Amino acid sequence: MRRRCAATLADVRTWLGVLMAARGMFDGGVGLLLLSGVALTGLRWRGTFPFVAIGMTALILMWISSVFVRRHLRRIHTAIPTGEGPAPTELREVISRPLAWALVFAMNGAALGILTIMTVKPGWLGAASTVLIAAAVGGGAGAAAVRRERVSVLRAGH
């Protein structure tokens, strides 16, 4: 959230640099979760279990969704002008696009939903609805937060 409030070009570059440096962590994390899930499923559970199938499907969908987040980060990078000074309005508008941030929040919500179904181990309907509701709540909260922040930042002119 802090990067969306960056007031100067130096702040934007700093926060973008942190995110770009850590971008491989998401792919590695998803890969490790999928591999460990397959291994544990093979060792402990035989057959198709809802929490396994829904959890792995959600992880794959999160990984696919991360492509859109990366595109957003690249757009921010290309929108940063050379030099120093305050972040221009055009750059702040690119940074604070609600859809990209809603997707980030939705992925976090889905991750919490996956953790919940791994713990509770509900049936098909319970597993699917838990992950979907958690993702929708996360996405809605993210979009609302960005819209509020965007309006206040653009009104203030910084």
N, C-alpha and C positions, 0 to 999 in steps of 0.2 A: 504494500500500500504506500509506503514512503516514497518510492520512486515516482509514483503518479503525482506527488506533491512537490517534486523537485523544482526549485525556483530558478536555478541557474544552469547554464550549459554544462558546467563542471559537475554539478550534482547529477544531472541526467547521465553523463558519461560514466560517472562512478557507479551508479546503480545498474546501468545497463551492462557495464563490465562485470559486475558481480554475477548477474544473471547469466551472461554469456559464458562465463568461466564454469558455472555449475550446471550447464545444460545437459551434459552427459550423465549426470547423476540420475536424472529421471529415467533415461533409457536403461541404464544399468540396474536401477531399482526395479523397474517393471520386469526386466529379464530375469533377475534373481528371484523375484516373487513368483513368476510363472514357472521357472525351473524347480524351485523348492516346492511349489504347489503340486506340480506333476509328480515329483519324487515322493512327497508325503502321501499323496493320494494313492500312488502305486504301492506304498508300503503299508498303509493303514486301511484304506477304504477300497473296496472292489465295487465296480459299477458306477453309475452316474448319480451323483448326489447334487441336489440343487445348490448348496452353498459353494461347491467346487465349480460347477458349470457356470453359474451366474457370476461368481467372483472372477474367474478367468476371463469370461467374456467382457466383463466390465473393465478389467485391466487392459485387454487388447483395445477396447474402444477408447480408453483414456490415452493409450499410446498413440492411436491414430489421431485423436483430438489434439495432441501436443504439436502436431504439424502446424496447425492453425496458430497456436501460441508462438511458435518459432517464427512464423511469417510476420506476426505482429512485431516481434522483437527486431526483425530485420527492417521492417518499415520504420520503426523508431530510429534505428541506427542510420538509415539513409536520410532521415528527415533532420538529423542534427546538423546545423550549420557549422562552418568552421569558425574559429575564434572563441572568444569568451563573452560573458555577459549574461543577461537574463534569458531564460528560455522563451522563444517567441510563441505567440498564440498558436500558430500553425503546428508547431512541435507539441505543445501541450494538448492540442486537439487529437493528434495522432496517438499520443501516450494514453489519453483517457477515453479511448473508444470502448464503450460498454461491453460489446460482444466478446472481445478478447478477454477482458477481466472476468466476465460472467463465466466463461469457459474455464478459466483457472479456478475460480471458486467452485464450480460444478465438479471439477475433477477432485478437489479436496473433499467435497461432500460425498462423492462416490467412494473415495478411499475410506472415509469413515463408515459408510454403508457396508463396504466389503469387510472391514474389521468386525462390524456388528454381526454380519451373517456368518462369519468364520467362528465367532464365539457362541452365538445362539443356535446356529444350524437349523433354520426354519425350512419349511417346505418350499415348493416352487413359487407359489404366490407370495409368500412372506419374504423370500429372498429377493425376488425381482422387485417387489414394491419397496422394500427397504432401501435398496441401492438407488432406485429411480427417485424416490422421495428425497433421499439425502442429496442426490445430485441436483434435483430441482430446487430444493431449499438453498443449497450452496450457490447455485447459479443466480437465483433470484436475489439473494442477499448481496452477491457481488455486483450485479447490474445496478441494484438500487444504491449501493454505496458509491459506485463510480458516478452515477448520474448526479447524486447530491454533491459530491466532491467537484465534479466537472462544472456544475452550475456556479458553485461558490467561488471556484478558482477563476473561471472566466469573467464573473462579475467583478471580482477584485482586481483583475488585470495582472495577476502574477501566478 
